[in-house]
């Protein structure tokens, strides 16, 4: 299965990856983009296992879009 992931660079220099579009929260971090990709792949596999065990349906197709909005400071 293919999933869109979001990778952000945190203020501390670590990369944080999330998987939008899935039930629950699937997140991981790493010192490099390569490390965070490896870590989020492992986290996603475990997350999907947990969803299956709980009987929660896994979306067959997810799509994430990144949009920028403005709000007053």
C-alpha positions as CSV (number, residue, x, y, z in Angstrom):
1,X,0.0,0.0,0.0
2,X,1.2,3.5,-0.7
3,X,0.7,6.4,1.7
4,X,1.4,10.1,1.6
5,X,3.6,11.3,4.4
6,X,4.4,14.7,5.7
7,X,8.0,15.5,6.8
8,X,8.9,18.6,8.7
9,X,12.2,19.8,10.1
10,X,11.8,20.7,13.7
11,X,13.6,23.6,15.4
12,X,16.0,21.1,17.1
13,X,17.2,19.9,13.7
14,X,15.3,16.6,13.8
15,X,12.9,15.6,11.0
16,X,9.4,14.6,12.0
17,X,7.1,12.5,9.8
18,X,3.4,12.0,10.1
19,X,0.9,10.0,8.0
20,X,-2.2,12.1,7.4
21,X,-5.4,10.4,6.3
22,X,-5.1,7.4,8.6
23,X,-7.2,6.7,11.7
24,X,-5.2,7.5,14.9
25,X,-1.8,9.1,15.0
26,X,1.2,7.7,13.2
27,X,4.4,9.8,13.8
28,X,8.2,9.2,13.9
29,X,11.4,11.2,13.9
30,X,15.0,11.0,12.8
31,X,18.2,12.9,12.6
32,X,18.1,12.8,8.7
33,X,15.5,12.5,6.1
34,X,16.7,9.0,5.3
35,X,16.4,8.0,9.0
36,X,12.9,9.5,9.4
37,X,11.8,7.7,6.3
38,X,13.1,4.4,7.7
39,X,11.5,5.1,11.1
40,X,8.1,6.2,9.7
41,X,8.0,3.0,7.5
42,X,8.5,0.9,10.6
43,X,6.0,3.0,12.6
44,X,3.4,2.7,9.8
45,X,3.7,-1.1,9.6
46,X,3.1,-1.3,13.4
47,X,0.2,1.2,13.2
48,X,-1.5,-0.8,10.4
49,X,-1.0,-4.0,12.4
50,X,-2.7,-2.3,15.4
51,X,-5.6,-1.0,13.3
52,X,-6.2,-4.5,11.9
53,X,-6.1,-6.0,15.4
54,X,-8.7,-3.5,16.6
55,X,-10.9,-4.1,13.5
56,X,-10.5,-0.5,12.3
57,X,-10.8,-0.3,8.5
58,X,-7.7,0.9,6.7
59,X,-8.4,3.4,3.9
60,X,-7.3,1.9,0.6
61,X,-6.4,5.3,-0.8
62,X,-5.4,8.4,1.1
63,X,-4.5,11.7,-0.3
64,X,-2.8,14.6,1.5
65,X,-2.6,18.1,0.3
66,X,-0.4,20.8,1.7
67,X,-2.0,24.3,1.7
68,X,-0.8,27.6,3.2
69,X,-3.3,29.8,5.0
70,X,-2.8,33.2,6.7
71,X,-4.0,34.0,10.2
72,X,-3.5,37.2,12.2
73,X,-0.4,37.1,14.3
